[in-house]
Amino acid sequence: MLKDRGTKKWTAMMLPEHVRELKKCLNDEIKIKRPILDEQKIERMEETIIEALDANQTLEFSIYEDGFIEVYTGKITFIDHIQKQFKIMDGSGHKHLLSFRDVINIEKSEGND
């Protein structure tokens, strides 16, 4: 009886360079364009930041990174107006620097302290 290994037999015949290029092509197809924020959206995010700083609340930052949206959750520890960055600390104690330019949305976290 012949046992067919399905797609395993075909991927074994592909060179690593081909696999890498195929993954890159698939990745490029699902990338999105950078969203453009209007003035009202920016004002709402600023109000959310002010409220969160006053109440020491946790926020969710949606960040545009190379065609994808990453979400960071944490409390703002410092706003650097010169470098145009937020410094936040997540629940695990890790610090993150988030560029103003890359922020596309800010919301209060559901599991807020």
N, C-alpha and C positions, 0 to 999 in steps of 0.2 A: 504494500500500500504506500502511495506517495503522499507525503505530508507537505502541504503548501504552507509556507511561512508568511503569506500575504505580502504586505508592503515591506517587511524586513528584507526580503531578498532584493528588492529594488533599491532601497536606500544603501545597501552594502555596495552597490555598483557605482554610487555617486561619489565624486571626489569631494573632500571637505570644502573646497573653494566653491563648488556648485551649491552645496547645501547652504553655505554662508550667503551667497548671492540670492538664492531663493528666499531665504528668511528676510533679507534686506528688502527685496521687492514686495513681499507680503506686508512687511512693517511699513513701508512707504505708502502703501495703498490705504492703510487705516489711519494715517496721520490726519490731523485736522488743522485748519488755518487758525492763526491767533485771533481770538475774539476781540472785537473792538468795543470798548466800554463807553457808554454815553455819560454825560454829566450827572444825571440822576442816579445812575448806578454807583458812580464814584462817591457821590454825597452819601448814599445809603451805607456804603462800606465804611466811610469816615465816621458816620454816626455810630455804627456797630463797634468800631474800634474804641471810640471815646467811652461808650457805655461799658464795654468789656474792661477797659483800664480802670474805670471808677469802681467797678464791682469785682475786679480780679477774676473775671470769667474766662473760660476756655473757649477758643475760637477754632473754626475750621477754615483753613486757607486753601482755596483751589488755585493751583499754580500751573501756568502753561510752561511745559518743558519739552522742547524739540518735537512739537506736533502732538503731544499727549497732555492730559490733565492729571496732575498728581495732587493728592489731598494731604495736607499736614494739619495735625490737630495739636494745639498747645496754647500756652499763655504768653502774651507779649511781655518780654522782659526789658526790651529797649527798642526805641525807634530812632534809627540813625538817619537824620535828615540830610546829612552831607553825603553819605554813601548811598542813600536812598534804599535802605534795607530795614526789614523787621528782624529783630532777634527774638526767637520764641523758644520755649522749653516745652517739650512734650511730656506726657505722663510718665515716661520711663527715665526722665532726667536728661535726655539728649537735647542738645542745642542745635538750632537750625537758623541759617541766614536766608531770608526770603527777600528777593528784590521787589521793589514797588512795581517795576515794569512788568514782572511776570505774574503778578496777582490778578486773577480774573474774577474772583468772588471771595467774600468773607462772610461767614455766618456764625451765629452762636452755636456752640456744640450742644448736641442733644443731652449728652451725659455730663452736663455742666456741674461744677463744684458749687 
